[in-house]
Amino acid sequence: MSANTLTPTGSVLSPWTVRGVLRLDVLATGGNGLAYLAFTGPFGELLGLGRAVVVGLGALLTGYALAVAALAARRRTPRPAVLAVVGVNSTWVVLSSVVLAVHPAPTAAGAVWIPLQAAAVALFVVLQLAALRRSDPR
C-alpha cells in the first residue's frame, strides 16, 4: 500500500473514516442535487435564484455526488483524490459567500439557506480532513 492510498475501516457511513464521510457527503450532495432537479420551480422561487440557476446547481451537485460516490466505492481511496474533494468543497463554501455578497435579491429563505448549506459543506471539509489525519499511516 502506498502512502497516498487509504484503506477502508469502520462503519459504512461513519464520519470518522474517509470512506464514511465521503459517503455522507454523497448522500447530502446527491440528495440536494436531485431535489433541485425534481423541484426546480419551487426551489427557484423559494430561494430567489431562478429556475435556470437551480437546474444548473442540481445537475452540478448530482454529477459531483456521482464522482464522489465512485471515489468512496474504491477499495483503496487515493489521498490526493480525497484532498481534491476537500478543495472542491472548500471552494463551494467560499463561492456561497460570494453569491450572498453579490446576488441582487435572494429571498429571505435564500439568505438563510445559502449560508446554512455552506456551513454543512464546511462541516464536511472538517470531517474529511480529520478522517484523513486519522487514517495517515505516518
Residue pairs with C-beta under 8 A, 6 or more apart in sequence:
1 7
1 76
1 137
3 79
3 137
3 138
4 78
4 79
4 80
5 76
5 77
5 78
5 79
6 18
6 19
6 76
6 77
6 78
6 79
6 82
6 132
6 135
7 75
7 76
7 135
8 17
8 18
8 19
8 75
8 76
8 77
9 17
9 135
10 16
10 17
10 19
10 20
11 17
11 20
12 19
12 20
12 23
13 20
13 23
13 24
13 27
14 20
14 21
15 21
15 24
15 127
15 131
16 130
16 131
16 134
17 131
17 134
17 135
18 77
18 82
18 128
18 131
18 132
18 135
19 72
19 77
20 131
21 124
21 127
21 128
21 131
22 68
22 71
22 72
22 77
22 82
22 85
22 128
23 69
23 72
24 124
24 127
25 65
25 68
25 85
25 89
25 124
25 128
26 65
26 68
26 69
26 72
28 120
28 124
29 61
29 64
29 65
29 68
30 61
30 62
30 65
30 66
30 69
32 61
32 117
33 57
33 58
33 59
33 60
33 61
33 62
33 63
33 64
33 65
34 58
34 62
35 43
35 58
36 43
36 54
36 55
36 57
36 58
36 61
37 55
37 58
37 59
37 62
40 51
40 54
40 55
40 58
41 51
43 49
43 54
44 50
44 51
44 53
44 54
45 107
46 107
46 109
46 110
47 54
47 106
47 107
47 109
47 110
47 113
47 114
48 103
48 105
48 106
48 107
48 109
48 110
49 57
49 103
49 106
49 110
64 88
68 85
71 77
71 78
71 81
71 82
71 85
79 132
82 128
82 132
83 132
85 128
86 125
86 128
86 129
86 132
89 121
89 122
89 124
89 125
89 128
90 122
90 125
92 118
92 121
93 118
93 121
93 122
93 125
96 114
96 115
96 117
96 118
96 121
97 115
97 118
99 106
99 114
100 106
100 111
100 114
100 115
103 110
106 114
